[in-house]
Amino acid sequence: MGRNLARAPLFLALLLAACSSKSEPPASEPPFDPTNPGDGGGGFGPAAGDAGARSQCAESTKLIYVVSEENTLYSFTPETATFKSIGLLRCDTGGASPTSMAVDREGYAWVRHSDASLWRVSTQDASCTSTKYAPGQQGIFQFGMGFATETSGSVNERLFIADSDGSGLGQLDLATMKLTRVGEFDGALQGRTAELTGTGEGKLYGFFVTTPAQIAEISKGTGQIKSAKELPGVNPGNAWAFAFYGGDFYIFTSAPTSGPPLAGGGSDVRRYRPSTGAVELVKQKIGFKIVGAGVSTCAPTTSPR
């Protein structure tokens, strides 16, 4: 769930309209019904569901994870707004850098690199395992991604992708490594670049690269926008990522700065709280640039406050 414009020339297609033909959901998978509460409902509030499945998750799967442009994997604890370095990614990419990330319920990060390759990374030690994913399926090379459960409280989850070139929502089957199209985003967000995050309540959200940035709930079955919220003062800059945690969204953005990242640059961390509509700057210029973020569907969906 992250994006680095500086390393993705295809981002220039952001301003173009999405493809004119609209793909249907995979035939082998019944489409989600936006009117069914199992599809997460509408709006930004938590859906009603069984939290028992999430209580069985390991504590390590309930954190946010981020990856930096400098190839370092970190955990991020929202309650204290602290980062902990896990280690350097040891992916044999031949120099390609990470550009997006999602985290599954088993505690593995799925990291897409600038060469469009996809790697499975341990959130325990940052070790990498190559996958058989073939870039360019459905004409999609660069994408944001996030996991969401099939229904509220389910342990079954799916990996959704958002085409960085503007053609909308897709789904990646990790068993077969086959990518299928779901549908275009609609309305004012049609053709826009987005990063994704999902929840254990079966909801899927996109961070859309607009001015100002927007967060929208997306139908998993059609790609259509259910609701959207502008984030005043939030500029995606040249690298962006976000994750849902405890009823809030944590947003990592990097505006252009001069000098090396460790000389006071790097990403800013903001929290958007839907319950109040507040956008708060949590940390500024953390010293490294975040290009991907991921949170599993084991993460809490409501705050203990």
C-alpha positions, -999 to +999 in steps of 0.1 A: +000+000+000+024+026-012+036+044-042+068+062-054+062+087-082+099+094-086+104+057-097+073+053-117+071+072-150+038+055-157+023+078-131+020+104-159-010+084-171-028+096-139-045+124-158-059+101-185-093+085-184-096+048-176-100+022-203-134+025-220-143-012-216-154-023-182-144-058-171-167-080-151-157-098-118-140-132-123-166-157-135-153-183-109-161-158-080-195-145-073-195-107-072-199-089-040-233-073-035-229-036-024-263-038-007-252-068+014-237-060+048-212-088+041-196-064+015-187-040+044-216-016+040-211+020+030-193+049+047-163+050+069-177+035+101-169+000+113-193-028+102-209-051+127-191-085+127-175-112+147-141-102+161-134-138+173-114-146+142-091-117+147-085-126+184-068-158+172-042-138+153-006-134+165+002-100+180+028-094+153+000-094+126-018-066+144+008-039+136+013-017+106+044-024+085+061+000+062+090-003+037+113+026+028+129+036-004+162+026+012+149-010+013+143-012+051+113-029+066+098-013+097+070-020+121+049+010+131+029+010+164+000+035+160-006+039+198+029+053+203+036+065+168+070+046+169+089+028+142+111-002+148+136-014+122+132-051+112+160-052+087+170-047+051+150-065+024+171-092+009+152-096-023+174-104-054+159-078-076+190-067-094+186-031-081+149-026-084+134-008-054+101-014-034+071+006-045+041-010-028+032-034+000+004-054+015+004-077+046-015-109+049-030-127+080+000-150+082+024-121+088+040-120+054+044-088+034+038-089-003+061-063-019+060-051-054+092-036-068+099-010-095+106-038-120+070-050-114+082-082-097+063-094-066+081-108-035+069-124-003+088-109+027+088-121+063+078-094+088+100-112+113+134-108+096+128-091+062+139-122+043+125-125+008+110-153-012+105-150-050+071-156-065+059-169-099+039-137-105+042-127-142+042-088-146+020-073-172-011-094-168-042-077-181-019-049-193-011-039-157+025-034-146+024-011-116-003-012-089-011-005-053-025-033-032-043-043+000-060-073+016-096-073+027-117-101+042-145-116+021-171-107+047-172-091+081-153-112+107-142-138+081-107-154+081-108-156+043-092-127+026-084-115-009-056-094-023-070-064-043-049-042-066-054-007-081-038-001-115-014+028-112-021+035-149-057+044-141-078+014-152-093+006-118-096-023-094-083-059-099-077-090-078-047-112-075-051-149-067-020-158-047-025-195-052-023-192-090-007-158-093-034-149-118-045-112-120-081-105-130-099-072-135-129-062-113-139-028-127-132+009-131-134+035-104-163+058-112-173+094-108-146+120-101-121+093-092-123+074-125-089+070-140-071+081-108-042+064-092-049+048-058-032+029-030-053+003-011-060-009+024-086-033+037-101-045+070-113-076+088-148-061+085-147-068+048-141-032+037-117-019+011-104+017+009-083+036-016-060+066-010-065+086-042-037+108-056-057+140-061-052+176-048-060+174-020-058+137-015-089+117-010-098+085+008-127+065-006-145+032+002-145+009-028-169-019-037-149-051-039-173-065-064-175-037-089-147-011-082-173+016-079-168+043-052-192+040-023-182+072-005-152+096-006-136+122+017-112+150+008-083+154+032-076+191+034-039+200+034-027+164+025-005+164-006+007+129-017+040+144-028+064+119-046+058+089-023+026+078-005+012+049+015-016+043+040-032+018+063-064+014+083-060+007+120-083+009+150-109+030+132-084+055+118-063+058+087-025+064+090-012+082+060+025+084+050+035+110+024+067+126+012+068+161-003+100+169-022+128+181-001+164+190-007+193+170+006+195+134+017+166+119+036+186+116+068+193+153+068+158+161+081+138+148+051+117+117+047+080+111+051+054+128+072+028+107+092-008+118+095-038+103+111-073+107+096-100+100+121-134+094+103-153+097+136-144+133+140-132+143+105-099+154+119-066+151+101-036+153+125+001+156+117+015+128+140+052+130+129+071+152+105+101+143+084+109+110+100+143+107+082+134+080+056+110+079+027+081+054+031+070+039-003+048+011+009+026+003+039+006-028+049-016-040+077-033-074+079-070-080+084-061-091+119-056-055+129-082-039+152-111-021+134-122-001+164-103+020+189-101+009+226-107+046+236 
